[in-house]
Amino acid sequence: MNPVPLLKNRYVRIAGVALVLLFFLLALLAPAAGQKTSGSTYNRAPEGYLGWYAYMESQGTSVQRWRRPVAELLEQPHSGAPQTLVRIYSGMVSDFQAWDRNWLVPWLSAGNTFIALGLDAEIVDVPFTARLASDFGEVVVKTRRRTDLPVNSDRNLLGDEHGAVVWERRDHEDGRFIVALTPHLAANAYHDEPGNYAFLADLVAQAEGPIWVDEYLHGFKEADVIVEETVNSWGAYLARTPIKIALIQIAILLAIFLLSQNRRLGTLTRVKPPKVDNSRAYIEALAAVLHKAESTSFLVDMITKAERSRLQNALGFHAANIDDEALQNAWTQQTGQSQQLLTPLINPPSTSKKGADATLKSWLEKLQRLRQTVLR
């Protein structure tokens, strides 16, 4: 059996499984990872906020990146001054998606500020790109979303005659709750627009306390958080997974592993092709032809001549033509053996059809013993 096709099939199956897994990984992970970092202060792309973060450092304003669940921010020790939390969403989100009241209410009740960039709102019939006036120069925004607040309202922090783009909600009396209807208010794309960076910088610095930017939202986490969430997620998954489903999943994984290895639960052994002895194959083929043609007499004659020539050479006669009596006398003198041992050679058997195979086999065994005597 030739092992090459088997090995090729095995590699094809392994490659197929690997390609399928790679496809799913690319489909599930790659798009999500790219979109999730939009709005991150680690992101250098146009939709990132690394430029604004560097701008704040150049102005001497400390901005700290928060890489843990926001609920833990309530336990963070500080000097007592109101804190500011900025969340820059990767895209437009609704009120339901943007925050959890379990941490937002205590955060605002403590007198802190929460700024959410990228809240969804109604789309109105206005130009997509607008330059809005502010105390820090024109602020460029690219959105058709507006909130129905007049320009002279104290809640309208940035807007035009069509409504507010950045505004303050008065849901809580203790803290400030500010919303921007675009996640790209001070993104890297507006690096050359002086009003954008300065407007957001003033907005987050008004509380004069610590400023936090939520990077946990964009997938940047502390090492201990990653370990804890990984253990908890797997533990929770296994806890709510029925045993039957778990066993099926294990069986599928085991089947994929065995298929890729293709070793039938053992070590892979390569099949070596047998070595071909050309001389032996030729002799066997010739014997089959002679047997088929019932040429036993021809075979006996040929073997007798060959063995007689071999015996004469061994006794020193070589190619001389000597009679049977001389050959027997020389045999007795040189070997001391009985002349009866030469009988199979002197008087070969007759080859009748009946029992020819058995007779031939017995005769060949006698010649074999004769040859071994000569060789001694």
Beta strands, then each sheet from edge to edge (+ up, - down):
strand 1: 63-66
strand 2: 84-93
strand 3: 113-119
strand 4: 129-132
strand 5: 139-142
strand 6: 156-160
strand 7: 163-169
strand 8: 176-180
strand 9: 211-214
sheet 1: 1+ 9+ 2+ 3+ 8+ 7- 6+
sheet 2: 4+ 5-
end
